[in-house]
């Protein structure tokens, strides 16, 4: 008798999480489509659509978002905003948002940071510590797996491969991201994650007593409706 509500509760939570992911993906498609509704001539839109379809979004939903962004279904009023600041332990943060209400968004972001011992900085205060790169992450639990990813990545035109304890990260120029991704798929590799991101030049060690607070802050920011992506320079354990 007690199992029904538990299963239903889990399903509702999963549906809510899926809905939040879809909302972020639709916003990205909508804003990307402002630069052109044809994915063939709009790399950002191609990447956004690919992410949406990979998340099992229907083609009809994708097409509606493209039409809205291109103005075919009426203009949207979304703004792209980037906030820079610091989290607990002095961790540098870049927070990308899309919103129709910047006053609400900055208040939500500022509140999240202040609740976790962080603060907003001025534009440019931390951005110099990051660069925009294509980043593809693969599971590599052995030296042999690392070597195979390295060979395939360099053959695909990647710039670098960074090996961790259980995964390898392939790095490339943003304009090479799609071709590198396609070549890795053709070589038989499936990424854990792949996207064009803001990657820190260096990651900083975080004290054990700060990790939980920082993780809670990152989760809090991710839950905000207007926040699309959050980047940081903390060295956190690989999942």
PAKOL-49663 format. One record per residue: residue in three letters; x, y, z of N, C-alpha, C in turn. Coordinates in steps of 0.2 Angstrom, whole numbers, padded with zeros to 4 digits, always signed. Last residue first. Example, Ala and Ser with C-alpha at 12.3 -4.5 7.8 and 13.67 -1.06 7.14 Angstrom:
<nodes>
SER+0064-0011+0035+0068-0005+0036+0064+0000+0039ALA+0066-0028+0039+0062-0022+0039+0066-0016+0039
</nodes>
This chain:
<nodes>
UNK+0164+0060-0055+0158+0056-0054+0159+0050-0058UNK+0179+0066-0048+0176+0064-0054+0170+0059-0052UNK+0179+0079-0036+0180+0072-0037+0176+0070-0044UNK+0184+0096-0041+0179+0091-0038+0180+0084-0040UNK+0191+0110-0041+0193+0103-0043+0189+0098-0038UNK+0183+0124-0048+0185+0120-0042+0187+0113-0045UNK+0179+0134-0057+0186+0131-0057+0188+0127-0051UNK+0163+0132-0066+0167+0134-0060+0174+0131-0061UNK+0147+0137-0074+0154+0134-0074+0158+0137-0068UNK+0131+0133-0078+0135+0136-0072+0142+0133-0073UNK+0117+0137-0089+0124+0134-0087+0127+0137-0081UNK+0105+0144-0087+0106+0139-0092+0112+0134-0090UNK+0093+0150-0076+0100+0148-0077+0100+0143-0082UNK+0079+0152-0073+0082+0156-0078+0090+0154-0080UNK+0075+0143-0063+0072+0142-0070+0076+0146-0075UNK+0087+0135-0053+0084+0141-0055+0082+0141-0062UNK+0094+0123-0052+0087+0123-0051+0084+0129-0053UNK+0107+0127-0052+0105+0123-0058+0097+0123-0058UNK+0109+0134-0040+0109+0138-0046+0106+0134-0052UNK+0108+0122-0032+0103+0128-0031+0103+0132-0037UNK+0119+0115-0036+0113+0112-0037+0107+0117-0037UNK+0129+0124-0032+0129+0122-0039+0122+0119-0041UNK+0127+0124-0018+0126+0130-0022+0125+0129-0029UNK+0130+0111-0015+0123+0113-0014+0122+0119-0018UNK+0144+0111-0018+0139+0107-0022+0132+0109-0021UNK+0148+0120-0008+0149+0122-0015+0144+0118-0019UNK+0145+0113+0003+0142+0119+0002+0142+0121-0005UNK+0154+0102+0001+0147+0101+0002+0143+0107+0001UNK+0167+0108+0001+0164+0104-0005+0156+0103-0005UNK+0171+0113+0012+0168+0117+0007+0165+0114+0002UNK+0178+0103+0019+0172+0106+0022+0169+0111+0018UNK+0189+0100+0011+0184+0095+0012+0177+0098+0015UNK+0194+0114+0000+0194+0111+0007+0188+0106+0007UNK+0199+0112-0017+0193+0115-0012+0194+0111-0006UNK+0210+0118-0029+0209+0113-0023+0203+0116-0019UNK+0206+0124-0045+0209+0125-0038+0206+0120-0033UNK+0211+0122-0062+0206+0121-0056+0210+0121-0050UNK+0214+0134-0075+0217+0129-0069+0211+0128-0065UNK+0206+0139-0085+0213+0137-0086+0216+0133-0081UNK+0190+0132-0086+0195+0136-0083+0202+0134-0085UNK+0179+0133-0100+0183+0129-0096+0189+0133-0093UNK+0163+0134-0106+0168+0139-0103+0173+0135-0098UNK+0159+0123-0120+0159+0126-0113+0164+0131-0111UNK+0150+0113-0130+0155+0119-0130+0154+0123-0123UNK+0149+0096-0126+0147+0102-0127+0152+0107-0128UNK+0146+0080-0119+0149+0084-0124+0146+0090-0126UNK+0147+0066-0109+0145+0072-0110+0149+0076-0116UNK+0151+0053-0112+0147+0054-0106+0144+0061-0107UNK+0151+0048-0129+0153+0052-0124+0148+0052-0118UNK+0157+0033-0137+0151+0037-0135+0152+0041-0129UNK+0166+0028-0151+0166+0031-0145+0159+0035-0143UNK+0168+0024-0165+0165+0019-0160+0165+0022-0153UNK+0171+0033-0174+0177+0028-0172+0174+0023-0166UNK+0160+0040-0176+0162+0036-0181+0167+0031-0179UNK+0161+0048-0164+0156+0043-0165+0157+0038-0170UNK+0173+0055-0168+0173+0051-0162+0167+0046-0162UNK+0168+0062-0178+0173+0058-0180+0174+0053-0174UNK+0158+0070-0172+0156+0066-0177+0161+0060-0178UNK+0166+0078-0164+0161+0074-0161+0159+0068-0166UNK+0174+0085-0173+0177+0080-0169+0172+0075-0166UNK+0164+0092-0179+0168+0087-0183+0171+0083-0179UNK+0159+0100-0169+0155+0096-0172+0158+0090-0176UNK+0171+0108-0165+0167+0103-0160+0163+0098-0164UNK+0178+0117-0171+0179+0110-0173+0175+0105-0169UNK+0174+0129-0165+0172+0128-0172+0174+0121-0175UNK+0180+0128-0153+0173+0128-0153+0171+0126-0160UNK+0194+0116-0153+0192+0123-0154+0184+0123-0155UNK+0194+0103-0140+0195+0106-0146+0193+0113-0147UNK+0198+0090-0129+0197+0097-0130+0198+0099-0137UNK+0192+0076-0120+0195+0078-0126+0193+0086-0127UNK+0195+0068-0105+0192+0074-0108+0196+0076-0114UNK+0192+0052-0098+0197+0056-0102+0193+0062-0105UNK+0191+0044-0082+0188+0047-0088+0193+0051-0092UNK+0196+0041-0070+0191+0036-0073+0188+0039-0080UNK+0206+0050-0067+0207+0043-0064+0202+0038-0068UNK+0209+0059-0083+0208+0058-0076+0209+0051-0073UNK+0218+0066-0096+0216+0060-0093+0215+0061-0085UNK+0214+0077-0109+0216+0077-0102+0214+0071-0099UNK+0220+0080-0125+0216+0075-0121+0219+0075-0114UNK+0219+0093-0138+0222+0090-0132+0217+0085-0129UNK+0213+0096-0150+0219+0100-0148+0222+0096-0142UNK+0207+0085-0163+0206+0088-0156+0213+0091-0155UNK+0206+0078-0175+0207+0085-0175+0207+0088-0169UNK+0205+0064-0175+0198+0068-0177+0200+0076-0177UNK+0217+0060-0171+0215+0059-0178+0209+0063-0180UNK+0215+0063-0158+0220+0067-0162+0219+0066-0169UNK+0205+0054-0154+0204+0061-0154+0209+0065-0158UNK+0211+0041-0156+0205+0043-0160+0204+0051-0160UNK+0221+0042-0147+0223+0041-0154+0217+0043-0158UNK+0214+0044-0135+0219+0048-0137+0220+0048-0145UNK+0206+0032-0134+0203+0039-0135+0208+0044-0137UNK+0217+0023-0133+0212+0022-0139+0209+0029-0140UNK+0223+0027-0121+0227+0027-0127+0222+0027-0133UNK+0212+0024-0112+0215+0031-0113+0218+0031-0119UNK+0211+0010-0113+0206+0014-0115+0208+0021-0116UNK+0224+0007-0107+0222+0005-0114+0217+0009-0117UNK+0222+0011-0094+0227+0014-0099+0226+0013-0106UNK+0205+0012-0090+0211+0008-0090+0216+0012-0095UNK+0193+0018-0090+0195+0015-0084+0202+0012-0084UNK+0186+0031-0096+0192+0027-0098+0195+0024-0091UNK+0172+0039-0104+0174+0034-0098+0180+0030-0100UNK+0174+0055-0110+0173+0048-0111+0176+0044-0105UNK+0169+0071-0115+0171+0067-0109+0169+0060-0111UNK+0173+0085-0124+0170+0079-0124+0173+0074-0119UNK+0172+0102-0127+0174+0097-0122+0170+0091-0123UNK+0177+0117-0135+0173+0111-0136+0176+0105-0131UNK+0179+0132-0126+0182+0126-0129+0176+0121-0130UNK+0183+0147-0120+0178+0144-0123+0181+0138-0127UNK+0191+0149-0104+0191+0150-0111+0186+0145-0114UNK+0194+0158-0089+0191+0153-0092+0192+0155-0100UNK+0199+0169-0082+0201+0163-0080+0199+0157-0084UNK+0192+0180-0086+0199+0179-0089+0202+0173-0087UNK+0180+0180-0079+0180+0177-0085+0187+0176-0088UNK+0180+0187-0067+0183+0180-0067+0183+0177-0074UNK+0177+0200-0070+0181+0199-0064+0184+0191-0063UNK+0169+0203-0080+0176+0202-0082+0181+0200-0076UNK+0158+0212-0071+0159+0209-0078+0167+0209-0079UNK+0160+0209-0053+0159+0214-0059+0160+0210-0066UNK+0152+0196-0044+0157+0201-0045+0155+0205-0051UNK+0142+0191-0030+0143+0192-0037+0148+0197-0038UNK+0147+0178-0018+0145+0185-0020+0146+0186-0027UNK+0145+0166-0005+0148+0169-0011+0145+0176-0012UNK+0139+0159+0005+0145+0162+0007+0149+0165+0001UNK+0126+0154+0002+0132+0149+0002+0139+0153+0003UNK+0118+0165+0001+0116+0160+0006+0122+0154+0006UNK+0124+0172-0009+0125+0175-0003+0123+0169+0003UNK+0120+0164-0021+0127+0165-0019+0128+0167-0012UNK+0106+0166-0020+0109+0159-0020+0116+0160-0018UNK+0105+0180-0022+0102+0176-0016+0105+0169-0015UNK+0110+0182-0035+0113+0185-0029+0111+0181-0022UNK+0100+0174-0042+0107+0172-0042+0111+0175-0036UNK+0088+0182-0039+0089+0175-0038+0096+0172-0037UNK+0092+0194-0044+0090+0194-0037+0091+0186-0035UNK+0094+0192-0058+0100+0194-0054+0098+0193-0046UNK+0080+0188-0061+0086+0183-0062+0092+0185-0057UNK+0072+0200-0059+0071+0193-0055+0077+0189-0055UNK+0078+0208-0068+0078+0210-0061+0077+0204-0057UNK+0076+0201-0081+0083+0202-0078+0083+0204-0071UNK+0065+0192-0088+0065+0197-0082+0072+0197-0078UNK+0067+0183-0097+0063+0188-0099+0062+0193-0093UNK+0083+0175-0099+0077+0177-0095+0073+0182-0099UNK+0096+0164-0097+0092+0167-0102+0085+0169-0098UNK+0113+0164-0091+0106+0164-0090+0102+0166-0096UNK+0128+0157-0084+0124+0160-0090+0117+0159-0089UNK+0140+0161-0073+0133+0159-0073+0129+0162-0079UNK+0155+0156-0067+0152+0160-0072+0145+0157-0073UNK+0165+0158-0052+0159+0155-0056+0157+0160-0062UNK+0179+0152-0042+0176+0157-0047+0171+0154-0051UNK+0180+0150-0025+0179+0147-0031+0176+0152-0036UNK+0181+0154-0012+0184+0158-0017+0184+0155-0024UNK+0174+0147-0003+0181+0145-0004+0185+0149-0009UNK+0159+0148-0011+0163+0147-0005+0170+0145-0007UNK+0160+0158-0027+0157+0154-0022+0161+0153-0016UNK+0160+0173-0036+0163+0169-0032+0159+0165-0027UNK+0156+0178-0053+0156+0179-0046+0160+0174-0042UNK+0146+0184-0066+0152+0182-0064+0153+0183-0056UNK+0133+0181-0078+0135+0183-0071+0142+0180-0069UNK+0126+0185-0093+0131+0181-0090+0133+0185-0083UNK+0111+0183-0102+0115+0187-0097+0120+0182-0095UNK+0100+0186-0116+0105+0181-0113+0109+0186-0108UNK+0082+0187-0115+0089+0190-0115+0094+0185-0113UNK+0067+0185-0124+0072+0182-0120+0079+0186-0121UNK+0055+0187-0131+0059+0193-0127+0064+0190-0122UNK+0051+0183-0148+0052+0182-0141+0056+0187-0137UNK+0039+0187-0161+0046+0188-0157+0046+0186-0150UNK+0031+0175-0170+0031+0180-0166+0037+0181-0162UNK+0035+0164-0177+0029+0163-0173+0028+0169-0168UNK+0046+0168-0184+0041+0166-0188+0034+0165-0184UNK+0057+0172-0176+0052+0177-0177+0046+0174-0181UNK+0066+0163-0173+0067+0166-0179+0062+0171-0181UNK+0060+0158-0161+0067+0161-0161+0068+0165-0167UNK+0049+0151-0166+0048+0156-0161+0055+0161-0161UNK+0055+0141-0174+0050+0146-0177+0050+0152-0173UNK+0062+0134-0165+0066+0137-0170+0061+0143-0173UNK+0051+0129-0157+0056+0133-0154+0060+0137-0159UNK+0045+0121-0167+0041+0126-0164+0046+0131-0160UNK+0055+0111-0169+0053+0116-0174+0049+0122-0172UNK+0055+0105-0156+0061+0108-0158+0059+0113-0164UNK+0042+0099-0156+0044+0104-0151+0050+0108-0153UNK+0043+0091-0167+0038+0096-0167+0040+0101-0162UNK+0053+0081-0163+0055+0086-0168+0050+0092-0169UNK+0054+0080-0145+0051+0078-0151+0053+0083-0157UNK+0068+0075-0135+0063+0080-0137+0060+0079-0144UNK+0078+0066-0131+0072+0064-0133+0066+0069-0134UNK+0090+0072-0130+0086+0071-0124+0079+0069-0125UNK+0094+0072-0143+0098+0067-0138+0094+0066-0132UNK+0087+0083-0146+0085+0077-0149+0088+0071-0145UNK+0095+0093-0139+0087+0092-0138+0085+0085-0140UNK+0107+0092-0145+0106+0091-0138+0099+0089-0136UNK+0104+0096-0158+0107+0089-0157+0106+0088-0150UNK+0100+0109-0156+0095+0104-0159+0098+0097-0157UNK+0112+0115-0152+0106+0115-0148+0101+0110-0150UNK+0120+0113-0164+0122+0110-0157+0116+0109-0153UNK+0113+0121-0173+0114+0114-0174+0116+0110-0168UNK+0114+0133-0167+0108+0130-0168+0108+0123-0169UNK+0128+0136-0169+0125+0136-0162+0118+0132-0162UNK+0129+0135-0183+0132+0130-0179+0129+0130-0172UNK+0120+0138-0196+0120+0141-0189+0123+0135-0185UNK+0118+0132-0208+0122+0138-0208+0122+0142-0201UNK+0110+0122-0205+0116+0120-0209+0120+0127-0209UNK+0099+0126-0198+0104+0123-0194+0111+0122-0198UNK+0091+0141-0201+0093+0135-0205+0099+0132-0201UNK+0087+0152-0195+0083+0146-0193+0085+0140-0197UNK+0098+0163-0187+0096+0160-0193+0093+0153-0191UNK+0100+0169-0175+0105+0170-0179+0104+0166-0186UNK+0089+0165-0168+0089+0172-0170+0095+0173-0175UNK+0091+0152-0163+0088+0153-0170+0088+0160-0172UNK+0096+0153-0151+0101+0152-0156+0098+0153-0163UNK+0084+0155-0144+0089+0161-0144+0094+0160-0150UNK+0078+0143-0145+0075+0149-0147+0080+0155-0148UNK+0088+0134-0140+0086+0133-0147+0083+0140-0149UNK+0087+0138-0127+0094+0138-0130+0092+0138-0138UNK+0074+0135-0123+0077+0142-0123+0083+0143-0127UNK+0074+0122-0124+0070+0126-0129+0072+0133-0129UNK+0083+0118-0114+0085+0116-0121+0081+0121-0126UNK+0076+0122-0103+0082+0125-0104+0084+0124-0111UNK+0064+0114-0104+0064+0121-0104+0070+0125-0106UNK+0070+0101-0102+0067+0103-0109+0066+0111-0109UNK+0074+0102-0089+0079+0101-0094+0076+0103-0101UNK+0061+0103-0083+0066+0108-0082+0071+0108-0087UNK+0055+0091-0087+0052+0097-0089+0057+0103-0089UNK+0064+0082-0080+0064+0082-0087+0061+0088-0090UNK+0060+0086-0067+0067+0086-0069+0067+0087-0077UNK+0047+0082-0067+0048+0089-0066+0055+0090-0068UNK+0048+0068-0069+0044+0072-0074+0046+0079-0073UNK+0054+0064-0057+0058+0063-0064+0055+0068-0069UNK+0044+0068-0048+0050+0071-0048+0054+0070-0054UNK+0034+0059-0053+0033+0066-0053+0039+0070-0053UNK+0041+0047-0050+0039+0048-0057+0038+0056-0057UNK+0041+0047-0036+0048+0047-0040+0046+0049-0047UNK+0028+0047-0033+0032+0053-0031+0038+0053-0035UNK+0024+0034-0037+0021+0040-0040+0025+0047-0039UNK+0032+0027-0028+0033+0026-0035+0030+0032-0039UNK+0025+0031-0016+0033+0032-0017+0034+0032-0025UNK+0012+0028-0018+0014+0035-0018+0021+0036-0019UNK+0014+0013-0018+0011+0017-0024+0013+0024-0024UNK+0019+0008-0006+0024+0008-0012+0021+0013-0018UNK+0010+0006+0004+0014+0012+0004+0019+0013-0002UNK+0004-0006+0000+0000+0000+0000+0004+0006+0000
</nodes>
